[in-house]
Amino acid sequence: MKKDEERLPIARIGKSVGLRGEMRLNLLTDFPEQFKKGATFDSDRGPLTIVSYNSERGTVRFEEVDNVDDAKQLTNAFLYTTKAAGEAACRLKKGEYFWYQIIGLSVYDEEERTPLGRVRDIERMAGTDYLMVQTSLEEVKKGAPESFLVPYVDRYVDRVDLAEGKIHTRGARDLMNAS
């Protein structure tokens, strides 16, 4: 990983499981296919190369980690990738985006010409992603809340336009007003 590349956290290493260095892997990504044998990731404890990953059990083993004591040294460390490496390892389907592509986009409702606000973050609750929208100053001056949530589901999100930096929604103004 080059010094100037932004590190994106994709997993957090959990507690050790068993006696041979296997550990829980708590995913922070929607793309578990990148955790394959031989894949190397930067971590809080230096580079780590995967020996095996079991998606059903949510466990991972790394090179040179073959006992409980070695595994415990990695507990709570994060695994990182870069935007370029993540995009190369993960094939998106049409209409799918990486979170970092969505954060910062302006949110428009229906055919309105001014944005309701900007996506500040994305929260996952009960298996659904929610756009955390920082309400525009103009809307706040009219009495709107400083922020509100929009479920990232077809009912509310009409389309995403990365080139224009916009997310077109249906019903987001109602959600904002009800917040």
Backbone bond lengths (Angstrom), bond angles and torsions (degrees), N, CA, C in turn:
res aa  C-N    CA-C-N  psi(-1)  N-CA   C-N-CA  omega(-1)  CA-C   N-CA-C  phi
1 M - - - 1.449 - - 1.524 107.84 -
2 K 1.315 115.98 129.15 1.458 120.74 179.06 1.514 109.83 -73.62
3 K 1.333 115.49 152.20 1.463 121.17 -177.12 1.525 112.88 -58.42
4 D 1.334 117.68 -38.04 1.461 120.75 -174.35 1.528 114.01 -85.10
5 E 1.338 118.18 -2.47 1.452 120.73 179.38 1.526 110.60 -82.92
6 E 1.310 115.70 135.55 1.464 121.05 178.56 1.523 110.04 -73.21
7 R 1.327 115.44 131.01 1.461 120.62 177.64 1.523 109.08 -86.26
8 L 1.328 115.57 130.83 1.453 121.77 178.14 1.525 108.42 -110.56
9 P 1.341 118.93 122.20 1.465 119.80 178.83 1.521 110.21 -69.86
10 I 1.341 117.02 131.88 1.461 120.67 -178.94 1.523 112.81 -122.02
11 A 1.344 116.86 -12.85 1.470 120.05 178.71 1.528 109.23 -164.30
12 R 1.315 114.04 156.55 1.458 120.82 173.73 1.523 107.22 -123.68
13 I 1.311 115.27 131.26 1.460 120.66 -178.16 1.523 108.60 -80.13
14 G 1.315 115.08 129.52 1.463 121.08 -179.38 1.520 111.78 -97.43
15 K 1.310 114.73 -155.35 1.466 120.81 -175.76 1.522 111.52 -72.58
16 S 1.325 114.75 161.74 1.458 120.10 177.87 1.523 109.95 -73.83
17 V 1.326 114.62 150.46 1.461 121.89 -179.46 1.528 107.04 -129.73
18 G 1.312 117.68 118.35 1.455 120.29 -179.87 1.514 112.01 81.21
19 L 1.320 115.10 -167.54 1.461 121.13 -172.59 1.530 114.32 -106.70
20 R 1.322 117.88 -6.70 1.466 120.86 -172.50 1.528 114.35 -104.57
21 G 1.318 117.91 17.62 1.454 120.54 175.48 1.511 115.24 91.42
22 E 1.317 117.47 8.15 1.464 120.37 177.24 1.528 108.39 -72.44
23 M 1.329 116.64 144.97 1.462 121.46 -176.62 1.526 110.59 -137.99
24 R 1.324 115.73 154.13 1.464 121.04 172.53 1.518 108.00 -69.96
25 L 1.331 116.18 146.38 1.451 121.45 176.38 1.524 107.72 -127.29
26 N 1.314 115.90 112.70 1.464 122.54 -179.86 1.525 108.14 -93.77
27 L 1.326 115.86 108.52 1.457 121.27 -174.53 1.520 112.16 -74.35
28 L 1.313 115.09 139.78 1.460 123.16 173.54 1.530 109.01 -117.24
29 T 1.313 116.10 21.13 1.456 123.13 -176.59 1.521 109.40 -136.16
30 D 1.310 115.66 158.44 1.460 121.82 175.34 1.525 111.27 -94.56
31 F 1.331 117.47 9.04 1.456 121.57 -173.95 1.530 111.41 -125.70
32 P 1.334 117.19 75.21 1.465 119.84 -179.44 1.528 113.51 -68.12
33 E 1.330 117.60 -13.65 1.463 119.98 -178.52 1.530 112.46 -63.85
34 Q 1.319 118.12 -16.12 1.466 119.59 179.48 1.532 112.92 -78.09
35 F 1.347 117.24 -11.26 1.460 121.21 179.02 1.527 109.58 -92.55
36 K 1.300 115.68 73.92 1.466 120.31 -177.93 1.529 109.66 -117.54
37 K 1.299 114.96 162.48 1.462 121.56 -179.16 1.530 109.77 -54.67
38 G 1.319 115.43 130.48 1.457 121.55 178.53 1.515 114.78 92.64
39 A 1.336 118.26 -13.42 1.466 121.24 179.49 1.528 109.18 -70.87
40 T 1.319 116.37 134.40 1.459 121.96 179.39 1.518 109.49 -112.95
41 F 1.328 115.10 134.26 1.464 121.70 179.84 1.517 109.69 -127.66
42 D 1.308 115.55 147.24 1.454 120.67 171.02 1.524 106.90 -73.39
43 S 1.314 117.01 148.26 1.459 120.67 177.77 1.524 109.32 -142.74
44 D 1.316 115.47 174.86 1.460 120.60 175.62 1.526 111.21 -65.39
45 R 1.321 117.87 -16.25 1.464 122.90 -177.83 1.530 111.67 -112.69
46 G 1.328 117.64 16.00 1.459 121.73 -178.94 1.514 110.89 103.30
47 P 1.335 117.12 -179.80 1.470 120.22 -178.61 1.529 111.77 -66.34
48 L 1.336 115.40 139.72 1.463 121.67 178.76 1.523 108.92 -130.12
49 T 1.324 115.80 132.91 1.460 121.85 179.47 1.520 109.20 -110.75
50 I 1.313 116.01 131.39 1.466 121.94 -177.16 1.527 110.88 -77.66
51 V 1.333 114.77 130.70 1.462 122.16 173.53 1.523 108.64 -93.10
52 S 1.350 116.02 -41.70 1.462 120.35 177.23 1.524 109.39 -156.03
53 Y 1.333 114.14 151.28 1.468 121.30 176.79 1.518 107.71 -137.77
54 N 1.329 116.79 128.74 1.458 122.59 178.95 1.525 107.56 -114.19
55 S 1.326 116.74 102.65 1.467 120.62 -176.61 1.522 112.33 -68.03
56 E 1.331 117.33 -31.14 1.467 120.06 179.78 1.519 111.68 -67.90
57 R 1.307 117.00 -38.29 1.463 121.58 -179.87 1.522 111.92 -92.94
58 G 1.335 117.25 -15.05 1.457 120.93 -177.57 1.515 112.70 68.77
59 T 1.336 115.74 38.38 1.460 120.08 -178.16 1.522 111.48 -122.87
60 V 1.325 114.71 157.55 1.454 121.87 -178.32 1.526 109.14 -141.83
61 R 1.332 115.95 152.69 1.474 122.39 170.75 1.515 107.22 -128.77
62 F 1.329 114.85 142.03 1.458 121.55 -179.56 1.521 110.59 -115.16
63 E 1.336 115.99 154.86 1.455 121.06 175.26 1.521 110.12 -57.72
64 E 1.312 116.03 142.96 1.463 123.96 176.80 1.528 113.40 64.65
65 V 1.318 117.29 14.48 1.465 122.14 173.69 1.523 105.50 -121.52
66 D 1.332 115.63 96.55 1.453 118.02 -174.50 1.524 113.47 -129.17
67 N 1.336 116.59 19.79 1.460 119.86 174.60 1.527 109.43 -151.97
68 V 1.316 115.49 168.22 1.469 122.13 -176.19 1.522 111.41 -60.56
69 D 1.308 117.55 -42.28 1.473 120.15 -176.85 1.527 111.70 -63.64
70 D 1.333 117.32 -43.09 1.467 120.31 176.87 1.526 110.80 -63.94
71 A 1.329 116.23 -41.22 1.463 121.25 -179.30 1.522 111.31 -62.54
72 K 1.321 116.72 -42.38 1.469 120.51 -178.37 1.526 111.86 -60.50
73 Q 1.309 117.95 -26.77 1.470 121.35 178.88 1.537 111.83 -67.89
74 L 1.326 116.12 -18.98 1.472 120.42 -178.09 1.526 113.25 -98.65
75 T 1.328 117.39 -9.22 1.463 120.82 -177.17 1.527 110.79 -54.72
76 N 1.315 115.29 132.70 1.469 125.65 179.18 1.532 114.51 75.01
77 A 1.317 117.91 4.73 1.464 119.98 175.05 1.526 108.81 -76.09
78 F 1.306 116.30 149.40 1.459 122.07 176.64 1.521 109.64 -98.31
79 L 1.327 116.42 146.10 1.459 122.83 169.99 1.522 107.13 -99.67
80 Y 1.330 116.13 140.63 1.456 121.41 -176.55 1.519 111.27 -126.32
81 T 1.322 114.54 153.96 1.456 121.80 169.25 1.524 106.79 -134.22
82 T 1.306 116.99 178.55 1.461 121.60 174.52 1.526 108.16 -110.63
83 K 1.302 116.59 167.40 1.462 119.87 177.78 1.526 110.47 -58.59
84 A 1.318 116.74 -46.41 1.471 120.12 -178.09 1.527 111.19 -63.16
85 A 1.334 117.05 -45.47 1.460 120.47 -179.51 1.525 111.00 -66.42
86 G 1.317 116.76 -39.62 1.465 120.73 178.67 1.514 111.83 -64.12
87 E 1.321 116.28 -43.52 1.460 120.26 179.14 1.525 111.42 -66.29
88 A 1.325 117.11 -33.73 1.472 120.42 179.02 1.530 110.83 -71.89
89 A 1.333 116.97 -36.15 1.474 120.97 -176.39 1.526 113.19 -82.89
90 C 1.322 117.82 -21.37 1.471 121.67 -173.27 1.522 110.01 -120.31
91 R 1.296 115.84 122.24 1.461 120.86 177.81 1.522 108.89 -94.75
92 L 1.312 115.76 117.27 1.461 120.37 179.23 1.521 110.26 -87.16
93 K 1.318 114.94 144.28 1.455 120.63 173.56 1.522 107.89 -84.33
94 K 1.301 116.08 167.89 1.464 120.67 177.94 1.528 108.63 -59.11
95 G 1.318 116.07 132.43 1.459 120.81 179.18 1.526 114.25 85.86
96 E 1.338 117.69 1.50 1.465 121.27 176.19 1.523 109.20 -102.24
97 Y 1.339 115.46 147.40 1.459 121.03 -177.38 1.517 109.84 -140.86
98 F 1.316 115.41 155.75 1.449 120.17 170.26 1.529 107.88 -79.10
99 W 1.332 116.45 149.94 1.463 120.09 -178.90 1.524 111.42 -55.74
100 Y 1.320 117.38 -42.07 1.460 119.65 -176.64 1.528 112.04 -64.86
101 Q 1.324 117.99 -19.50 1.458 120.58 175.93 1.529 111.24 -77.65
102 I 1.328 116.77 -27.13 1.462 122.41 -176.45 1.529 111.42 -86.58
103 I 1.325 116.09 -39.05 1.470 120.01 -178.14 1.524 109.14 -62.96
104 G 1.328 115.76 129.70 1.460 122.43 -179.16 1.519 114.11 99.51
105 L 1.349 118.01 -11.93 1.464 119.58 179.19 1.524 110.79 -73.19
106 S 1.314 116.31 149.91 1.460 122.31 176.75 1.521 109.56 -81.07
107 V 1.331 116.32 142.20 1.461 122.56 -178.74 1.526 109.14 -106.32
108 Y 1.326 115.38 122.56 1.459 122.32 178.49 1.522 108.37 -116.22
109 D 1.338 115.98 144.59 1.455 119.94 177.78 1.513 110.17 -110.40
110 E 1.332 115.00 134.76 1.474 122.47 178.62 1.526 109.56 49.37
111 E 1.320 117.10 -126.08 1.466 121.42 -177.49 1.528 112.28 -105.42
112 E 1.325 117.47 21.00 1.468 120.44 -179.66 1.521 110.63 -66.19
113 R 1.318 115.64 146.63 1.460 120.93 -177.58 1.524 113.21 -92.00
114 T 1.319 117.66 -18.82 1.461 120.43 179.06 1.526 109.34 -109.77
115 P 1.315 116.75 143.72 1.463 119.45 -177.18 1.520 112.46 -73.31
116 L 1.340 115.00 149.66 1.466 120.28 172.83 1.519 109.93 -75.57
117 G 1.322 116.37 -27.69 1.457 121.45 -179.60 1.518 110.66 167.21
118 R 1.346 115.50 -162.38 1.468 122.21 -179.37 1.520 109.65 -125.42
119 V 1.339 115.74 147.98 1.458 120.53 176.49 1.526 107.92 -71.26
120 R 1.330 115.82 117.48 1.466 122.13 -179.51 1.524 111.25 -91.69
121 D 1.331 116.01 -33.40 1.464 120.92 -177.23 1.518 108.52 -163.26
122 I 1.314 116.28 173.00 1.458 122.33 174.81 1.518 107.12 -127.82
123 E 1.315 116.15 128.81 1.463 122.39 179.34 1.517 108.47 -115.03
124 R 1.319 116.84 139.04 1.459 120.89 175.28 1.519 107.85 -106.94
125 M 1.329 116.02 120.89 1.461 121.85 178.50 1.526 107.91 -132.51
126 A 1.323 115.26 128.76 1.471 121.66 177.79 1.531 112.13 50.85
127 G 1.322 116.27 40.08 1.457 120.75 175.81 1.513 115.45 79.53
128 T 1.326 117.98 4.53 1.464 121.75 178.80 1.517 109.23 -118.31
129 D 1.327 116.09 137.10 1.462 120.65 175.76 1.520 108.69 -85.31
130 Y 1.330 115.34 138.60 1.462 122.50 177.56 1.519 108.73 -122.58
131 L 1.332 115.67 132.65 1.453 120.91 174.42 1.526 107.57 -81.07
132 M 1.325 117.26 122.12 1.456 121.52 174.15 1.525 105.71 -89.30
133 V 1.334 115.45 109.30 1.457 120.98 -173.99 1.522 109.90 -101.31
134 Q 1.335 115.54 124.74 1.461 121.88 172.77 1.527 105.91 -83.37
135 T 1.315 116.35 112.67 1.460 121.76 -174.44 1.530 110.38 -64.55
136 S 1.322 115.87 142.87 1.470 120.77 179.34 1.527 109.95 -65.30
137 L 1.300 116.13 152.51 1.463 122.08 -179.00 1.532 110.91 -59.60
138 E 1.337 116.78 -37.30 1.468 120.44 179.69 1.529 110.78 -61.33
139 E 1.321 117.22 -41.82 1.468 121.43 -179.98 1.531 111.04 -70.93
140 V 1.330 116.92 -38.12 1.472 120.77 178.26 1.526 109.51 -63.07
141 K 1.326 117.44 -40.38 1.465 121.39 178.36 1.524 111.54 -62.11
142 K 1.341 116.86 -27.18 1.467 121.53 178.33 1.530 111.93 -85.46
143 G 1.335 116.82 1.60 1.464 120.25 177.81 1.514 115.55 104.69
144 A 1.313 117.91 4.53 1.471 121.08 178.81 1.528 109.71 -73.47
145 P 1.340 117.11 156.60 1.466 119.64 177.09 1.533 110.34 -67.91
146 E 1.330 116.52 161.13 1.456 120.64 -178.78 1.532 112.43 -69.55
147 S 1.329 116.61 -25.01 1.453 120.31 176.76 1.526 109.38 -153.16
148 F 1.330 115.44 161.25 1.462 120.94 178.53 1.518 108.94 -157.40
149 L 1.322 116.29 165.63 1.461 122.42 -177.88 1.524 111.19 -108.56
150 V 1.317 115.46 141.31 1.461 122.19 174.31 1.530 106.93 -125.74
151 P 1.338 118.38 119.20 1.470 119.49 177.41 1.533 109.80 -62.48
152 Y 1.325 116.05 134.55 1.455 120.18 179.07 1.532 107.93 -86.89
153 V 1.331 114.30 73.27 1.463 123.09 179.02 1.524 107.59 -134.02
154 D 1.327 116.18 159.74 1.468 121.22 -176.12 1.524 113.42 -56.62
155 R 1.315 117.81 -32.10 1.463 120.32 -178.88 1.532 111.55 -59.51
156 Y 1.334 117.35 -33.67 1.465 121.19 -177.31 1.522 113.92 -107.39
157 V 1.307 118.30 -37.22 1.467 120.63 -176.97 1.523 108.91 -96.02
158 D 1.322 114.59 112.78 1.456 121.21 -178.82 1.523 110.51 -79.09
159 R 1.332 116.28 -53.92 1.458 120.07 178.37 1.523 110.30 -161.99
160 V 1.327 113.95 157.35 1.461 122.46 177.98 1.517 106.94 -114.54
161 D 1.321 116.51 130.83 1.457 121.84 178.57 1.522 108.12 -121.74
162 L 1.337 116.00 94.62 1.464 119.91 -178.12 1.526 111.61 -64.49
163 A 1.326 117.18 -36.93 1.466 120.63 -178.53 1.527 111.33 -61.83
164 E 1.336 117.01 -39.84 1.461 121.44 179.22 1.521 112.29 -88.36
165 G 1.337 117.15 -13.73 1.460 120.79 -178.57 1.517 112.15 73.55
166 K 1.349 116.59 35.81 1.460 120.80 -174.69 1.521 112.53 -129.68
167 I 1.320 114.55 147.86 1.458 122.12 168.02 1.520 106.06 -117.63
168 H 1.321 116.37 121.17 1.461 121.78 179.63 1.530 107.77 -96.14
169 T 1.342 115.99 127.89 1.461 121.04 -174.99 1.518 111.66 -124.41
170 R 1.337 113.83 168.52 1.462 122.72 171.94 1.527 106.81 -126.72
171 G 1.309 117.23 119.08 1.455 120.54 176.57 1.510 115.19 89.50
172 A 1.329 118.87 3.73 1.466 120.41 -179.68 1.526 111.42 -66.70
173 R 1.341 117.01 -33.92 1.474 119.16 178.56 1.529 109.33 -63.07
174 D 1.325 117.99 -40.58 1.472 120.96 178.00 1.517 110.55 -62.04
175 L 1.333 116.98 -41.53 1.464 120.49 178.00 1.533 110.91 -63.49
176 M 1.329 116.05 -41.99 1.458 120.58 178.76 1.527 110.23 -61.96
177 N 1.329 116.60 -46.54 1.467 120.36 -177.94 1.520 112.40 -67.14
178 A 1.321 116.95 -27.76 1.472 120.50 -179.78 1.537 112.23 -84.50
179 S 1.320 116.42 -8.78 1.483 120.02 -177.35 1.515 111.77 -79.33
